[in-house]
Amino acid sequence: MIGTEVNKHKPWLEPAYHGIVAENDDTVLVDPPLIALDKDAPLRFAESFEVTVTKEGEICGFKIHGQNVPFDAVVVGKSTGEGVIRSKEKLDCELQKDYTFTIQAYDCGKGPDGANAKKSHKATVHIQVNDVNEYAPVFKEKSYKATVVEGREYDSILRVEAVDADCSPQFSQICSYEIVTADKLNHDKEHEYKLTVTAYDCGKKRAAEDVLVKISIKPTCTPGWQGWNSRIEYEPGTGALALFPDIHLETCDESVASVQVTVELETSHIGKGCDRDTYSEKSLHRLCGAASGTAELLPSPTGPLNWTAGLPTDNGHDSDQVFEFNGTQAVRIPDGVVSISPKEPFTVSVWMRHGPFGRKKETILCSSDKTDMNRHHYSLYVHGCRLIFLLRQNPSEEKKYKPAEFHWKLNQVCDEEWHHYVLNVELPAVALYVDGVSCEPFSVTEDHPLHPSKIETQLVVGACWQEYSGVENDSETEPMPVASAGGDRHLAQFFRGNLAGLTIRPGKLADKKVIDCLYTCKEGLDLQVPEDSGSSVKIHASPSQLVLTLEGEATGELDKAMRHVSYLNSRQFPTPGIRRLTVTSTVKCFNEAACISVPPVGSCVMVLQPEEPEISLSGVRHFARAASEFEGPEGVFLFPELRIISTVTREVEPQAEGDEDPTVQESLVSEEIVHDLDTCEVTVEGEELNREQESLEVDLARLQQRGMEASSSDLGMIFTGVDSMANYEEALRLLRYRNWHTRSLLDRKFKLICSELNGRYVSNEFQVEVDVIHTANPVEHASYLAAQPQFVHPEHHAFVDLSGHNLAKPHPFAGVPGTAAVVAVGCVSFLVFMVVLGAFRIRAAHRRATRDQDSGKENEMDWDDSALTITVNPMETYEDQHSSEEEEEEEESEDGEEEDDITSAESESSEEEEGAHGGPPSANRPQQLEWDDSTLSY
């Protein structure tokens, strides 16, 4: 068919395009892609006037408009209209960073000369040229000179400056300077020092030439500390780092009687006052040796422990769970989380940061009547700078006054700093430890025991649950009334500050060693003086290890002691950041009037970012088991081959001889490391667990021996406790899934996630799908196999393909299930029987074919079927063919195994039969009903 259509429509482009191209590349990455559309499609207005109507329209080209545009637009697909933009010449970001021009698309037009080609509208194209780090930094001066006075401290001696000709901020800015070589500063030998300085841009490209810096020293004397660095970098995992390896106290020949030096490390901005492990409080108690049974009232909001989900948190300290209370928030603790009796000892532990906000009561923890009355059974609250603990005794026969309210005056309560509080309650006494130091109450008030009642109690953190009186105070800015049988109820006496790690341990007293362990920082100052030094310096360290005090008479001995002061962070993954370091000195002279003054030293320890581990979970993701295994007492192991590893990626500098080659790049190496885990969560995907017919089970006694716990819910199971990856791996491998109603179950999917340090490092999501194998005759051949149990070795059998289920490779300690073995042996026996039967039928068919060939010549003209009409039911043909194909697949699956048993005569007869009938017998039967009507006349 010949088309005579005209070119009616113009090509269409997007209104604007944005492109990016690197300096060293010629292809522009365009967004959106450069595609021209033509409504004339599917007609093709191209080279010929006569075209077929079935071909699509084509775009012949693009045209760029603009002056001095170094780009071309090329069509890469005429039928699709797709094009690309390329640069015609080498681009230079330093000369021009971006380009703007317009572009048009035109179709192939009507007729062979393309005179009637249609052009699109002009679209705007903005192209940005990305910089390549091709220029090295260059110093502005060829050399630098400076003069300093010996012994005087300088904020800066001179300024060196380098510039970079690259166009982008990333490569044009100078990120660091480095002193490559320097002479040892010794005024007795040299009065001028030469330093070689180099510069690096932010792309880590070194300066083309280093610069020489000359510093002249003028002799003078100023008392003070010399030879210390203003910044000390600490690499995680390197142990103790000497802070002042070359420090020296210059006294300018003054007669000194004694010197007292205080070295203080400032860590109040790190975590809860310093760097500590950020595990859950329950895990920390267990690590410190506390007995089990700790109830955590402010846990991380995960799984069933979600009552803290509405509280604001401070997530800026590497997963250190801190909750903020601003005077309007509180949480009600669910019933059953903790239960204490005044007759039994118990321990309350909490981290608190609180300021001088007023004279109102601010409740930390309160247990009061749910209805009818306002009785406080026990509570912990602050009032100004006082900490008060109230504990009312239960009704008893003795109606005597007994200690009920304990008061402590503490500056720590209102200094807006983090402090650790532990109350050991064992009436009639209550012992309080603040930051590991025992504090005596200044006042104890007695009260009668409570009156008998059957009213249930409500435990609240951050406020107190009581009857609504209609009178509000300043701290009750937003009362929350709740209807109850005895009148309106609401929360009052709200707390303002930060809380963390609030726990109650019923029936147990926290040992002093446990208290010290909970409070002790994982970082601090350390001083290890060699035993053979004979130092006469007196050393005193604070309990927190953040303050060291040194006192001595000989400045030389003091210098040696100061050189051994070190910083230590024992965490495997410490919190990075700056720790301020201050050294203050007090000098006493024999002549008090002429005693020297030593200025304080201000430095800092920079803890570098630790190499973040990547926790990887791997194993069998998809496998199948027989339904009987799910219903059995052991169930099915979900993670039989689970593997938990953790790796870090490190940069390895290339080893090169001689001078460093700036063209050689660093390589990344992945290295496996070992660390602990504190949580692994198994969740079911899809429908929640139905406790009436399925469950997740694990050996809890075995877990508790390792200090781990497991809690289950309809969503899955959570493993908690700080333990090694190997122990978590072993525990998860023993997790079993049972389902005692598998008739309607086809598969079940589960997801596993593990984490370390309270969620600071999280693993990948490991998903497992378990299929259920349903057998039509589960008891078939059972008696046959039961008589031969000695031949069944579950730990060595390989899985076979049953009923379309792809079974995974067997794990070392999970064998082939019993029912699956029955089905497998039954199927193999059936296949062997079919192979024997098939061989017999092939031989019989061969004999029949021989006889038919002998008598075929006599009967060739006996029947004329030219006028016959045969009607065939297609459904019967399909069913017969489908069943025969299944039989053929079963027979062919055994041909390879039985091939050695077939004689050469049988092989030849089989080939002759295939040549005579066009295929195997099973495939030939449905074809016998087919009719060739190509020679029939109608």
C-alpha positions, 0 to 999 in steps of 0.5 A: 500500500502506498501512502500519500500523507503530508507532514502535518505535525512538528517534533516535540521537545521538553521545554528545558534540559539540564546536563552535566559533563566532566572536563575529561569527558565528551558525552553530556549526561542530560536530564531529562533524556534528549528524546524528540516525539512526532505526532505523525508517527507511525508514518515516516516522513523520510528519504522517500515520498512513497512509504509504507504506513506501517513504519514509525515516524523518524527524527532526522536531526537536532540543531543547536543555536548559540554563539561559540557553543562547543557541543553537537547534538546527534541522533542515535535512534531515528525511530525513537527520536533519541539523541545525545549531546557531545562536546566538539572540543576539550572542555576546561572548567577553569575557563568556563563552568557552564553553557546555555544554548537552545536546541531544535529537533527536525523530522525527515520531511516529505519527499526525498529532498526533505524540503518540508521537514518540520522543526520543533520549538527551541528548547533551552539546554543548561550544561554544567562542566564538572571539575577534575582535580588536574592542578596541584596547590602552589605556594604564593611565596618561594620561601617564608621567614619568621623570628620568635623569642625563645620560651614565649608561646605564640598562637601563630608564628607566620602564615603560609598560603597556597592556591589551587587553579582548579575551578571547583571548591572541592579541588581549589580549596586547600584543606591541610598543610603539613610539615614534612621535615623539621630540625629538632628545636635546640637553641644551644646548637642552632639559632635558626631552624628550617622547616619544609611545608607542603599543602594538600587540596581537598582532593588530597593532591599534594603541592607541586613544590614544597616550601622552605620556612626559616624560623630564627630564635631569639634567646629569652626566658619565660616560665611555663610548660614547653614541648606540648601539642595543642592537638593530639589525635587518638586512633581507636583501639590503640591503647594508651596514648602519651599526651605530653611525651616531650613536655618540660617545665621552664622555671628560668633558674628560679628556686622552686620549693614545690610544684602542683600540677592538675591535668583535667579531661573535659568530657561532659559533652560526651554521652552521659558525662563521658564515653560509656558503652551504649548497651541497654541498661539491663545488659550493662547491669549483667556485664557489671556482674549484677544478678538477673531480674532487672526491670528496665523502665525506660527501654528503647522503644522496640517490639513489646517494649514500646511505651517510651515511643512518644518521648523525645530522645537525644540520639546525638551520642551514638545510640546512647538512649537519653529521654527528655522530659520538658514538664509535659511528658510522662510515660505510664509503665504497663502492669506486670513490668515490675512489682516490689514489696516494701518488706523485701530489699530492692534497688533503684538506679537512674541517670539524671541531668537536672537544673535549678528550675524552681521549687515545685515537686518534680517526680522521677518515678511514682507508684500511686492508686489508680482510682479513688485515692491519691495515696503514693505507695513509693516515689522518687522526686526532686524538690529544688536541690533535694532528692526525696525518696518516699516508701509507704509500708503495706498494712500490718498489725503494728500501726507504728510510725516507721521511716517513710521519706528520706531527704538528701541535699545534693548540689548534683541534683541542680547543676545541669550535669549528668550524675548516676544515682543508686538507691539500695532500699532495705527498710528501715534504711535507704543507702544512696550512691551518687556517682559511686560515692555514698551520701547520707540523708539529712532528714528522715520522716516517719509515717504510718503504714497504708490502710488496707485496700484492694485498689490497684496501683499505677507506675509512672515515670516523669510525673505522678498519677493522682486524682484531679483536684481542679487546682494546677500549679506551674509544673502542670502546664498541660494536665491530662484528665482521665475518667475513672470510677472515683472521679477525674484522674490526671498526671501531675508533678511533671519532671523537667530534665533528662533521664536514662537507664531507669531500672528497678531490681526487686529482691536484690541489692546492688553490690558496690562493685556493680555500682562502680562498674555502672558509673566508671567511664570507658575513657580517662587519664592514666599514669603508669610510672616505671617502678625503677624510676624512684619518683618522689612525685605524689599522684592522686586520681579522681574516681572518674579518672578524669582528673589527675593531680601531681605534686613534687619538689624536683621539677625534673621528676615532675617532668618525667611523670608528666611525660607518662600521663596518657589518654585511654579509651577502652571502647572498641567503638568510642564516641568520636570528637574533641575532649578538652585538656587543661593543665594548671600549675601552682608553683611555690618558691623559697622566696615567695615574693619572687615566685614565678607564675606558670600560665595554664596549658590548653590542649585537646584530644581528638578521638578519630572516627572508628572504623564502622563495622558492617555486620553481615548475615548469610545462610540458606534463604529458601528451603522446604521441609515435610509437613510432619516436621513442622508438626513434630515436637522439634519443629523446623530449624529456621537458621540452620546454616546461619553465618554472622560476620563483621567486616571493616573497610580500611585504606591501605597506602601503597608501599613504594620505595623512595619518594612518595608517588602522588599518582599512586592511589590508596586501595581499600581492603575489607578485613573481618573483625570480632565484636559483640552483639546485643540484639537479634530480632526475628520477625514474621512477615505476612500474618502474625503468629497464631499462638493456637497453631504455631510458635517460635521456640528456643531452649531458654535454659541454654540461653540463660547460661550464656547470659542471653534472654529471649522474649516472644510475641505475635510478631516474632522473637527478640534475643537480647544480651551482650554476647559474641557473634559466635554465641548469637550464631549458635543460639539462632541456629537452634531457633525452631518453628512449629506449626501443628496445623499445616494442612492449609500452610504452603510457606512461611517467611521470616526476617532476621536483623542483628545489631550492636551497641543499642542499634548503633550498628545494624546488620543487613536484613536476612530473609528466610522462606520455608516451604511446606511439602504436602504429600498425597499418600504420606504413609505409602511404603512406610512399613517397607522403610521402617524395616530398614532403619539402619540404611537411613542416614539423615545427616548424609542424604541429599535433598531431591526434587519433590512435587516442584519444591526446590530443596536447599542443600542440607545443613550439617545438623539437619537431615532429610525428614522421615516423610520426605525420605519415604516419598523419595524412595517410593518415587525412585522405585516407581521410576525403576519399574517404569524403565523396565516396563518401557524397555519391554514395550519398546521391544514388543513395539519393534516386533510389531513394526517388523510384521507391519512392514512385511504385510504393508505392501499387500494392503497398500491399496485396500482402503481409500480414505480420500472422502473421509471426515474425522472429528477429533475432540481437542480436549481428549487429545490435550489430556492424552498428550499431557499424560504421555509427556509426563510419562516421557519425562519420567522415562527419560530421567532414567535413560542416562542411568540405564544406558549401560544396560541396553544392548547394541541390538536394542539401541538399533531397534529403538532408533529404527522405531523412532525413524518409522514413527517419528518419535517415541511411542508415548509422543506418537499416540496423540499424533495418530488422530491427526489428519492431513487434509492438504490433498482433499478436494472440497 
